[in-house]
Amino acid sequence: MTDLETDVLELIRSRPEGILQSELWKELDVDSRKCSRVVKKLEEDGLIERIECKKGSTKTFLLTAKKTAKEINPAHLLAGDELIPCVGCELECIVTQCHPLMDWMYQLAIVQHSRK
């Protein structure tokens, strides 16, 4: 990733509400063509989203960073030796009404309480 691509991505990530592409290149003091190429690459790499919008009568794009997967602590997936039932589950359930999940959470509470 080039320095400019890194700068563009960091600026977009710093704005959870998004930033207009027409404002991005002005803030970074780069020409609009160069900015467009960088934005296109970041979008192709799956790092940002471009949503067409209008500012006044001008067409532009709202740029937002895509959420990245965060590292998961494996201990958060276990209750004792029991793996969270949602891993691999294909049911379309309501979390507050999922009996396997509620049982797992109960088991987790028992394990956590017994460690104290």
C-alpha positions as CSV (number, residue, x, y, z in Angstrom):
1,M,0.0,0.0,0.0
2,T,1.4,3.4,-0.9
3,D,1.7,6.3,1.5
4,L,-1.1,8.1,-0.2
5,E,-3.4,5.0,0.0
6,T,-2.6,4.7,3.7
7,D,-3.3,8.4,4.3
8,V,-6.6,8.2,2.4
9,L,-7.7,5.1,4.3
10,E,-6.8,6.6,7.6
11,L,-8.7,9.7,6.9
12,I,-11.8,7.7,5.8
13,R,-11.6,5.5,8.9
14,S,-11.3,8.6,11.1
15,R,-14.8,9.7,9.9
16,P,-17.3,7.0,11.0
17,E,-20.1,9.0,9.3
18,G,-18.1,9.0,6.1
19,I,-16.5,11.7,4.0
20,L,-17.4,13.0,0.6
21,Q,-14.9,12.2,-2.1
22,S,-15.1,15.8,-3.3
23,E,-13.9,16.9,0.1
24,L,-11.3,14.1,0.5
25,W,-9.0,15.2,-2.2
26,K,-9.1,18.8,-1.0
27,E,-8.3,17.8,2.6
28,L,-5.3,15.8,1.4
29,D,-4.2,18.4,-1.1
30,V,-4.0,16.0,-4.0
31,D,-5.6,16.3,-7.5
32,S,-9.0,14.8,-8.0
33,R,-7.8,12.3,-10.6
34,K,-5.1,10.9,-8.3
35,C,-7.6,10.7,-5.4
36,S,-10.2,8.9,-7.7
37,R,-7.6,6.3,-8.6
38,V,-6.7,5.7,-4.9
39,V,-10.4,5.5,-3.9
40,K,-11.1,3.0,-6.7
41,K,-8.2,0.8,-5.6
42,L,-9.3,0.9,-1.9
43,E,-12.8,0.0,-3.0
44,E,-11.6,-2.9,-5.2
45,D,-9.5,-4.1,-2.3
46,G,-12.7,-4.2,-0.2
47,L,-11.5,-1.6,2.3
48,I,-14.0,1.1,1.7
49,E,-17.5,1.6,0.3
50,R,-18.6,4.3,-2.2
51,I,-22.2,5.5,-2.1
52,E,-23.3,7.8,-4.8
53,C,-24.9,11.0,-3.5
54,K,-25.4,14.6,-4.5
55,K,-24.0,17.8,-2.8
56,G,-26.2,20.5,-4.2
57,S,-26.3,19.8,-7.9
58,T,-23.0,18.0,-8.0
59,K,-22.7,14.2,-8.1
60,T,-20.1,12.9,-5.6
61,F,-19.6,9.8,-3.5
62,L,-19.8,9.3,0.3
63,L,-16.8,7.2,1.3
64,T,-17.0,5.0,4.4
65,A,-14.5,2.4,5.7
66,K,-15.7,-1.2,5.8
67,K,-15.6,-2.9,9.1
68,T,-12.6,-5.1,9.6
69,A,-12.7,-8.4,11.5
70,K,-11.2,-8.0,14.9
71,E,-9.2,-10.7,16.5
72,I,-11.3,-13.0,18.6
73,N,-10.1,-14.3,21.9
74,P,-10.7,-18.1,21.7
75,A,-11.6,-18.1,25.4
76,H,-14.6,-16.0,24.6
77,L,-16.0,-18.9,22.5
78,L,-15.8,-21.4,25.3
79,A,-17.7,-22.1,28.4
80,G,-15.6,-24.7,30.1
81,D,-15.0,-27.1,27.3
82,E,-18.2,-26.2,25.5
83,L,-17.8,-24.2,22.2
84,I,-20.4,-21.4,21.6
85,P,-23.3,-23.1,19.8
86,C,-23.5,-20.3,17.2
87,V,-20.3,-21.4,15.6
88,G,-21.4,-23.3,12.5
89,C,-25.1,-22.9,13.4
90,E,-27.4,-22.5,10.5
91,L,-30.6,-21.6,12.4
92,E,-32.1,-18.2,11.9
93,C,-33.0,-17.6,15.5
94,I,-33.6,-14.6,17.7
95,V,-30.7,-14.4,20.1
96,T,-32.8,-13.8,23.2
97,Q,-34.9,-16.9,22.3
98,C,-32.1,-19.3,21.3
99,H,-32.1,-22.2,23.8
100,P,-28.7,-23.6,22.9
101,L,-27.2,-20.2,23.3
102,M,-28.9,-19.5,26.6
103,D,-27.8,-22.9,27.9
104,W,-24.2,-22.1,26.8
105,M,-24.4,-18.7,28.5
106,Y,-25.6,-20.3,31.7
107,Q,-22.7,-22.8,31.6
108,L,-20.3,-19.8,31.0
109,A,-21.7,-18.1,34.1
110,I,-21.2,-21.2,36.2
111,V,-17.6,-21.6,34.9
112,Q,-16.8,-17.9,35.5
113,H,-18.4,-18.0,39.0
114,S,-16.4,-21.2,40.0
115,R,-13.1,-19.5,39.1
116,K,-13.6,-16.8,41.7
